Amino acid sequence: MRVLVTGGAGFIGSATAAALRDAGHDVVAADDLSRGRADMVPDGVPLEVVDVTDAAALEPLLAAGRFDACLHFAALIEVGDSMERPEAYFRTNTAGTAVLLEALLRHDVGRFVFSSTAATYGEPERTPIDEEHPQRPTNPYGESKLMTERMLDWLHARRGLRSASLRYFNAAGAVGRHGERADDHQTHLIPVALMAVTSARPPLKVFGTDWPTPDGTCIRDYIHVADLADAHVRALDALEREGLVRANLGNGRGSSVREVLDAVERVTGRPVPHTDEPRRPGDPAVLIASADRARDVLGWAPTRDLDRIVGDAWAHLTEGVAPA
């Protein structure tokens, strides 16, 4: 199958492009390189430098590409930033995806795998969270992704577009050279904690120690990027038989911020310098996935635990390459 991967120079997009290539698909990466890096694109996968929210820029790529499917990773993804700049998230994540979808429909690209998020659920009424849980986002990032999911419902019903929306919990780890950026723009807990250990960043800020959790810190469900990539390959295959897929991607187990810091210390042999700060607006206390639907529909199950996730992220940070 010939597949377009938007955001293919980013963390999850590049790892998935490599998995698709290894599964025998003909893959093209598209990225404007505003956040991605050209050196992240897998060997043998051509990179088209293009803004996928720009209809005019997309036209020559799609006209020449003859794509069967698109996997869409290009997005703004920071919860805190979305609270400060909601308009940017609706412009890029919602309106920008609508531009892309219109272009794909014009060129008869009939399958679409969407990088969605557990942030569409908001504050959970129950855990683990299944796909029938109410979707009430508490931040513009989650809202922007939910609006896209609703577009996909209508495009399936009225235009026959087959789509899979994969709701990630917390992507982390690394595989090969596909890891998270270690720079001042990084906001995700595991890479920031690892950078704090090496003194490449100031001490980590723990946002809230009074949450209603056993140790007072937020609980999240961490999923290895290699497991995520495998789920996307399986989702693309599932769209051969399914018209519409909505599935959580998580381990089904939660780890608190303090438990992550303990894992970092186990892996690195060093404590994580950190300060305790007030809660961050828009953050739920607990997000843990039920991944039963992904197992049933995609035939998928995660295989890597928290220490493996942290260990691979550490290898990527210190050596540039993580185990496959």
ABEGO torsion letter per residue (X at the ends): XBBBBBGAABAAAAAAAAAAAAAGBBBBBBBAGAABBAAABBBGBBBBBBBAABAAAAAAAAAAAGBABBBBABBBABAAAAAABAAAAAAAAAAAAAAAAAAAAAAGBABBBBBBBAAAAEBBABOBBBAABBBBBABAAAAAAAAAAAAAAAAAAAAGBBBBBBBBBBBBEBBEABBBBBBAABABAAAAAAAAAAGABBBBBBBEAABBBAAGBBBBBBBBAAAAAAAAAAAAAAAAABABBBBBBBAGBBBBAAAAAAAAAAAAGBBBBBBBBBBBBGBBABBBBBAAAAAAAAGBBBABBAAAAAAAAAAAAAAGBBBX
